[in-house]
Amino acid sequence: MSCDCITTVDAMLAERNTRIMLPIMLGGDQTARPMIVTEQIETGRGKKKAVGMFATFCPFCGVGCDRGTETQS
C-alpha cells in the first residue's frame, strides 16, 4: 500500500492482541495487500469452495495499491 494506514491500524489493534492479515502472495505483483476473509455459504459435495479476496485499494482511506507505477486516487 502506498499509504500508512495498515501500520496505524495495526498499532491501534495491538492493544486487543490483533493485527491485519497481510498474506505472502506469489506471482509477478507481490505487493502486500489486506486479505478480505470470506466463508462458504453452502457446504457439501460438488459445492464451490470459498475464495480469498485481496483489496486493491486501502479499505481505510481509499488510496490505490502501489503496483510499481504511480496511481492516483
Backbone torsions as a table, in degrees:
resi	resn	phi	psi	omega
1	MET	NA	144.6	179.3
2	SER	-87.9	-4.0	175.9
3	CYS	-103.2	179.0	-178.2
4	ASP	-111.3	17.9	-174.7
5	CYS	-64.1	-39.9	-177.6
6	ILE	-60.3	-45.6	178.6
7	THR	-62.8	-42.7	-179.9
8	THR	-64.1	-46.6	-178.7
9	VAL	-68.8	-39.7	176.9
10	ASP	-59.1	-39.2	178.0
11	ALA	-63.3	-39.1	178.5
12	MET	-71.3	-34.7	-179.6
13	LEU	-76.4	-19.9	-176.2
14	ALA	-57.4	-33.4	179.8
15	GLU	-67.2	-16.7	176.8
16	ARG	-106.4	15.3	178.9
17	ASN	55.7	46.1	-175.8
18	THR	-137.6	153.4	173.1
19	ARG	-150.2	162.4	178.9
20	ILE	-78.2	137.7	-178.7
21	MET	-80.4	121.5	174.2
22	LEU	-121.5	87.3	-174.2
23	PRO	-69.6	158.1	174.1
24	ILE	-75.6	129.1	-179.2
25	MET	-118.1	136.4	178.1
26	LEU	-99.8	147.7	179.7
27	GLY	132.4	-175.7	-177.0
28	GLY	-63.3	-43.1	-179.0
29	ASP	-102.4	103.3	-176.8
30	GLN	-105.7	35.2	177.0
31	THR	-68.9	130.0	178.1
32	ALA	-69.7	124.9	179.8
33	ARG	-133.0	147.2	177.5
34	PRO	-65.5	140.7	179.1
35	MET	-94.0	133.7	175.6
36	ILE	-96.7	114.6	-176.1
37	VAL	-77.7	133.9	178.3
38	THR	-120.8	166.0	176.5
39	GLU	-133.4	152.5	179.9
40	GLN	-76.4	130.4	-177.9
41	ILE	-79.4	-56.1	-179.9
42	GLU	-108.0	133.7	179.2
43	THR	-109.0	165.1	177.6
44	GLY	126.7	170.6	-178.0
45	ARG	-63.0	131.9	177.1
46	GLY	86.7	-5.9	179.0
47	LYS	-83.5	142.0	178.7
48	LYS	-66.9	144.8	-179.9
49	LYS	-83.4	156.2	176.9
50	ALA	-66.5	149.1	179.2
51	VAL	-115.3	153.9	174.7
52	GLY	-88.2	145.6	178.6
53	MET	-121.8	145.3	179.9
54	PHE	-122.5	131.4	-178.4
55	ALA	-68.7	135.2	174.5
56	THR	-100.9	-9.0	173.8
57	PHE	-128.3	149.9	178.0
58	CYS	-62.6	125.4	-180.0
59	PRO	-71.6	-7.5	-177.3
60	PHE	-101.7	-39.1	-177.4
61	CYS	-122.5	-11.7	176.3
62	GLY	87.3	2.2	178.9
63	VAL	-72.0	138.2	-179.9
64	GLY	-69.9	157.2	176.7
65	CYS	-65.8	144.9	175.4
66	ASP	-85.4	108.6	-177.6
67	ARG	-104.2	31.9	-179.0
68	GLY	90.0	-13.4	175.8
69	THR	-123.2	155.3	-178.2
70	GLU	-74.2	128.8	177.4
71	THR	-114.6	151.7	178.5
72	GLN	-113.1	145.2	-179.5
73	SER	-95.4	NA	NA
